[in-house]
């Protein structure tokens, strides 16, 4: 079973105060880029893998999705998602993405935001999703970027002329990475860009678009600290079908 | 016109002594990975973009390619390629990839090794290649990896515990990069991973495989200095159709 850091009270308290958890999708600077990758949701059956508090699940229903199944490992997240949702067409369930079972050809869209870097067996997960989608189904997900994940100690360095510089080492050495983020030793899994895409292709997906989130000039004007996201990508966004 | 650094005598002298120029394909550690991405060459009409001394052009003919058109900006490279080749089915021509014109539907395979990072207008080039290929044609190329290219000063840093660490900054800021490599101010063009793949997809290509060259344990045993290539990828290999 995957490490369930989200039910750690210390982690949960910190995590719950993130702008994206308090304000929802509008608090995530990459949301406009994700939204541009999503298909028309009208009438779609959606599975939201790592749904957290259900912000995206509820938004998709408002866009006309026929039904949304939100899955998350964390009991606390699912409880809060259920409490915040009054919609019979959205169902929330506790589920471990490393042991996921889904009905076959039951969904038109699989969506996931920042959850797959906690998954040990990405290949198994991708094949499960492939089977759960109808043949013309779509798959849109975001993940921590391999450039962001790779290093032993992923923290800003002071580069020349004071330019913020991100360290990369161990890039080709895939597997466990432990970082301190609201709690000590949060376990994530580093995979290269190549592995991420080839896993999708080998499972039968066609890559439609790849984005490495970078803020727009307008976003930097509103939120100057976002400028550092130009130095190195923190998130990878992938659309496949 | 693209910067023609290869005809700079100082550059050419240094470049010509690289193991991959002296020994040919066997001197390039990524060659086995490229070879695994190439289709069966038997009867194929190939265009080799940035053919240099013609090592790959000649190899492809030995594998059964019907014809090879080798293109390079450098007069010195083309002269040497012609001198080293005695095969009427291989033609070498001086060509600027930033102003390339090719006949339509004339090739089964477009191949390029470590040339496209000198190209300013990648979109134009990719569309030209798309039109030059037959509908079921294939496109295999290698390019300097965006992780390797991005930083203002792309040189190893001493990380913690003496671990070699590669700097990344300015990743989202695409465009000119100038580095010193056998000559001062060699001009290259940084593009993100996303831009590279999306340019292919938007031109009508389907991504088949993406590799970020990393040495095998056996290669590291034979050539210990290759171990640093595990820390950060220097080359990106892409197969599309």
Interface residues (C-beta under 8 A of the other chain):
Chain A: X147 X150 X151 X152 X153 X157 X159 X160 X163 X164 X165 X166 X167 X168 X169 X170 X171 X172 X173 X192 X193 X194 X197 X198 X201 X206 X207 X208 X209 X210 X211 X212 X214 X229 X230 X231 X232 X233
Chain B: X147 X150 X151 X152 X153 X157 X159 X160 X163 X164 X165 X166 X167 X168 X169 X170 X171 X172 X173 X192 X193 X194 X197 X198 X201 X206 X207 X208 X209 X210 X211 X212 X214 X229 X230 X231 X232 X233
